[in-house]
Amino acid sequence: MKIITSLLVSGLLLLSTQVFATQLSVEDAYVRATPPNSKNSAAFMVINNTGNEEVKLIAAASDIADRVELHTHIHADGMMKMRQVPEVSIQAQNTVALQPGGYHVMFVNLKQPLKEGQSVAILLYFDNGEQIKVNAPIKK
């Protein structure tokens, strides 16, 4: 009976890893280096969704700043303005680029200057329960 139970549990674990296998990946991540006394910076990356369902990036976290927010730029009143957004949608079988002038991860009130050659750990949270840890280099 123990052997049957062990085989059943092993099979369920294998099945669960296949069903819940990640369909998201992150490429080309980097964080912008800061000039002296700058209190904010941003991270940019490409998020790939190879799955058959839309997935939303709903939050990001890092210990380098007091707050980490999702932002975009909008054109309003003849000017480009940065705005916080609640989520970034990644359609099925598609990619979204978080890039200067568009969506990005914003670090507000940095705890220290960000110098080229270092890296930043960022944790991305998605509405399907996935979390992806990104180690992004700091670049000028």
C-alpha positions as CSV (number, residue, x, y, z in Angstrom):
1,M,0.0,0.0,0.0
2,K,2.9,2.3,0.8
3,I,4.3,1.8,-2.7
4,I,1.0,2.6,-4.4
5,T,0.6,5.7,-2.3
6,S,4.1,6.8,-3.1
7,L,3.6,6.3,-6.8
8,L,0.3,8.2,-6.7
9,V,1.9,11.1,-4.8
10,S,4.9,11.1,-7.2
11,G,2.5,11.1,-10.2
12,L,0.5,14.0,-8.8
13,L,3.6,16.0,-8.2
14,L,4.9,15.4,-11.7
15,L,1.5,16.4,-13.2
16,S,1.3,19.5,-11.1
17,T,4.7,20.7,-12.2
18,Q,3.6,20.2,-15.8
19,V,0.3,22.0,-15.4
20,F,1.8,24.9,-13.5
21,A,5.0,25.2,-15.5
22,T,5.9,28.8,-16.1
23,Q,4.9,30.3,-19.4
24,L,6.5,33.6,-18.6
25,S,10.1,34.7,-19.0
26,V,12.0,37.9,-18.7
27,E,14.8,39.1,-21.0
28,D,17.1,42.1,-21.4
29,A,16.4,43.4,-17.9
30,Y,18.4,46.4,-16.6
31,V,18.1,49.3,-14.2
32,R,19.2,52.8,-15.0
33,A,22.2,54.1,-13.0
34,T,21.6,57.3,-11.1
35,P,23.5,60.5,-10.9
36,P,24.5,61.7,-7.4
37,N,21.6,62.7,-5.1
38,S,19.0,61.2,-7.4
39,K,16.2,59.5,-5.5
40,N,14.4,57.7,-8.3
41,S,15.3,55.2,-11.0
42,A,13.6,52.7,-13.3
43,A,13.9,49.1,-14.5
44,F,13.3,48.0,-18.1
45,M,12.9,44.5,-19.6
46,V,11.0,42.3,-22.0
47,I,8.3,40.0,-20.6
48,N,7.4,37.0,-22.8
49,N,4.1,35.1,-22.4
50,T,4.2,31.8,-24.3
51,G,0.9,30.6,-22.7
52,N,-2.6,30.6,-24.1
53,E,-4.0,33.0,-21.5
54,E,-3.4,36.7,-20.9
55,V,-1.3,37.3,-17.8
56,K,-0.9,40.6,-15.9
57,L,2.1,42.0,-14.1
58,I,0.5,43.3,-11.0
59,A,3.4,44.3,-8.7
60,A,7.1,44.4,-8.3
61,A,9.4,44.5,-5.2
62,S,13.0,45.3,-4.4
63,D,14.9,46.3,-1.3
64,I,16.7,49.2,-3.1
65,A,13.9,51.7,-2.6
66,D,11.1,52.7,-0.2
67,R,8.5,52.1,-3.0
68,V,8.4,50.1,-6.2
69,E,5.6,50.9,-8.6
70,L,4.5,50.0,-12.1
71,H,4.4,53.1,-14.3
72,T,3.8,54.3,-17.9
73,H,4.1,57.6,-19.8
74,I,1.0,59.3,-21.2
75,H,0.6,62.3,-23.5
76,A,-1.6,64.9,-21.7
77,D,-2.0,68.6,-22.1
78,G,0.7,68.7,-24.7
79,M,3.3,67.1,-22.4
80,M,4.6,63.6,-21.6
81,K,3.7,62.6,-18.1
82,M,4.6,59.6,-16.0
83,R,1.7,57.8,-14.3
84,Q,1.4,54.8,-12.0
85,V,-0.6,51.9,-13.4
86,P,-2.3,49.0,-11.5
87,E,-1.1,46.4,-14.0
88,V,0.7,45.6,-17.3
89,S,-1.1,43.1,-19.5
90,I,0.9,40.5,-21.5
91,Q,-1.4,38.9,-24.1
92,A,-1.2,35.2,-24.8
93,Q,1.6,34.3,-27.2
94,N,3.0,37.8,-27.0
95,T,5.6,40.0,-25.4
96,V,5.6,43.4,-23.7
97,A,8.6,45.7,-23.6
98,L,9.1,47.8,-20.5
99,Q,11.2,50.5,-22.0
100,P,12.0,54.2,-21.6
101,G,9.0,56.3,-22.6
102,G,6.6,53.5,-21.9
103,Y,5.9,50.9,-19.2
104,H,8.6,50.5,-16.6
105,V,9.2,49.5,-13.0
106,M,9.8,52.7,-11.0
107,F,11.9,52.8,-7.8
108,V,10.9,55.7,-5.6
109,N,13.1,57.1,-2.8
110,L,16.2,55.0,-3.4
111,K,18.1,54.0,-0.4
112,Q,21.5,54.5,-2.1
113,P,22.9,55.6,-5.5
114,L,22.8,53.0,-8.2
115,K,26.2,52.5,-9.8
116,E,27.0,50.9,-13.2
117,G,28.4,47.4,-12.8
118,Q,26.2,46.5,-9.8
119,S,23.0,44.6,-10.1
120,V,19.5,44.8,-8.5
121,A,17.2,42.0,-7.4
122,I,13.6,42.5,-8.5
123,L,10.7,40.3,-7.8
124,L,7.8,40.4,-10.3
125,Y,4.3,39.4,-9.3
126,F,1.7,38.2,-11.8
127,D,-2.1,37.7,-11.5
128,N,-1.8,34.0,-12.2
129,G,0.2,33.5,-9.0
130,E,3.6,33.3,-10.7
131,Q,6.6,35.2,-9.3
132,I,9.8,35.8,-11.2
133,K,13.0,36.9,-9.6
134,V,15.1,39.0,-11.9
135,N,18.7,40.0,-11.3
136,A,19.1,43.1,-13.4
137,P,22.4,44.8,-14.1
138,I,22.7,48.6,-13.5
139,K,23.6,50.4,-16.7
140,K,24.1,54.1,-17.8
